[in-house]
Structures are given as structure tokens and as C-alpha cells.
Amino acid sequence: MQRVCFILQVKPERLAEYKERHQSVWPEMRDALAKTGWHNYSLFLRDDGMLIGYLETQDFEKARGGMETLEVNERWQKEMQPFFAAAHGKPDENMMPIQEIFHVD
């Protein structure tokens, strides 16, 4: 299983709404993530807007590619894009994995 961590930047003035939106992620979006291999997916948000994402998957590029083909992801990304600072394209296109250098099993 591949562990993936990434960082994005949420606009500080949009933090409250971003948190609120993630209290009720659409059921079809949750199902799509699970079906395309996004397991143990978590988001962590600092008060300054730094968003840290973590997931486990067999193949991150395949999991991301699977989501790119789905209409529900297109709608979700379109709604989430205004929350992000300096994002080029859809937010999920800016998920650049951070190299893992240590893990305790």
C-alpha cells in the first residue's frame, strides 16, 4: 500500500466555509473516492490555511486518474477551486506528493 501526503493552501478568509463544506461531503463523492482506490483519506487544516492531505492507495496516479474520469469529481473540483490560493487548474491537479522518509509499522 502506498502512503501519500500532499499540501495545498486554502485562502484564510475561506477557512470556515471550507471546513463546513467538508462536514457533509456528497455521498456520491465519498463513494467515488472509495471505488477509485482512495483509502484512509484524511484532510488536516491549520489556522493559516495550510491543508495537509493523507491517503493510502495501491497506485496514486491510477487512483487520481480514476477520479478524473468521473462527473461527480468534476463538479466537486469546480466548487472547491475558489477556496484555494494560487491554484492553477482544479485543486486535485495541484496535489503533489511529498516524499516519505520514515514510517513505523
N, C-alpha and C positions, 0 to 999 in steps of 0.2 A: 504494500500500500504506500502510495506517495503522499507525503505531507506537504501542503502548500500554504505559504503565508504571503500576504501581499499588503501593501499600504496604499491608501487613497486619501485625499484631503476633502473633507466636507466643509462647505462655507460656514464659518462660525455663526452667521446670522440665521442659518437654516437648521441648526442642530436640533432644536426642539421638534420641528416638524419631521425631520429625518428619523428621529427616534420614534415618534408617533407612528409614522408610516410602517415601521418595522414591527410594531406591536400586532399588526394584522396583515402580514404578507398574504397575498392571494393564495387560496388553496391550490389553484392550478399551477401557480409558480412554484410552490413548495413541491408539488408532485413532479413537475418538470425537472427540478434540481435533483431529486432523488433518482428519477428514471435515467438521467444522463450521467450519473456517477458522482454527484456531489454529496459526500457523506461527512457527517460530523462537522457540518458547515457552521461557523460562528463568526459574528462581527463584534468588534470591540471599538468603542468610540471615546476618545479623550475630549476634555472640555475645550481644547483648542481646535478641534475638528479632525485630528488625525484618526483615520479609520484603519483598523487592522483586521484583516480577514484571515480566516484559517479554515482549511478543509482537508479531507483525506479522499483520495481517489486512486483508481488504478492508473489513469493516464490523464493528466491535467489538460493537455491540448485536445484530447478526444472529448473530455467532459465539457470543456469550453466550446468546442466545435459543435457538440450536440445541442447545447443551449442556443447557439447562434442560428440554428435552423428553425427554432420554434417561435411562433407568433406571440405567445404569451411573454417570452423574453424580450421581444422587440417592443411590446407595449410597456413592460416594466422598465426597461432601459431608457425609453423615451421619457417616462415620468420621473426617473431618478436623475437624469442628466443635469437638470438645473441646480441640484444640491451640491454639485462638485465644483471645486475651484480648479481652474486651469486644465480641465478635462478636454481632451481632443477626441471627438467621436463619442461613442457610447461608453459609459463607465466601465463595463466589463472588458472593453478593449484596452483599458489602462491598468489592468491587473497584471503587474509584472512580478513574478515570484521572487522572493528573497531567498538567497542561498541558506539552506540549513547547515549549520556547522556542528551541532551537538544534539543528541537525543538520548534520553534514558528510557530503556524499555522496562 
